Amino acid sequence: PEEIVVAEPAVPTREPFWGYMDLALVLGLLFASIAAIVVVCGVLTVAVPAWRNDPTPLLLPMQLALYVFIYFCFLVVFKFRYDKPVFTSLGWRRTTIHPLMLAVAGALLAVAVSALAKLIHTPQVKSPIDEITKTPLSLAVFGIMAVTIAPLFEELFFRGFIQPLLSRTFGVAAGVVLTAVLFGGLHAPEYSWAWQYALAVSIAGAVFGWVRARTQSIIPSTIMHGGYNMVFIVALILMKYGLHK
């Protein structure tokens, strides 16, 4: 008689497939990368004293180096450990929402967050952004990065990597909120740890997280993030070069 082979049920793929050990690995590699960048920049400022007062020539290379390191950290986890592509794994999937609509939504979110910040009496504090945008060139470089590269890699890291992991453990809503709080807290040092700024950034992060969860893609949240940052870049330009004329 023929032998009957009973196929075992397929084990469902865990979503996301990475775990907290992978998170620890990425964070460790990232901290080491940041330390290396700081050391290199310190050596360069010693070698070129003019860069101490105007770090503009270092600004773009530093940022690009950081983003290359972030990608390398993800590559170690996804490609070398799981043989998975980086961007697709992190949620870079096509969406049917028009990019212009997403950019406008991000800009409107920036206006709403700014109104809320005014209602809760957010103090005016000196930010490192003021120092690195002292010249038109440095402002232009910063502005380009703030609406393109920075939103992409922040969304890859927070909404692409951390939020799905927390959502798997605590549920989607908690994952969105926890990631948003972490997002706001990591931005707090830029604003002298003023809680109003951290709250405002956390609210924006929660909206980005909700959009990412609903669409199952980080493309919409990335475009919204870029539109959100664009409003503040335009406001900074007007404050420095437009309103006083």
Summary of the structure (lengths in Angstrom):
residues: 245
radius of gyration: 20.8
end to end distance: 94.4
largest distance: 94.4
contacts: 724
relative contact order: 0.13
helix: 77%
strand: 0%
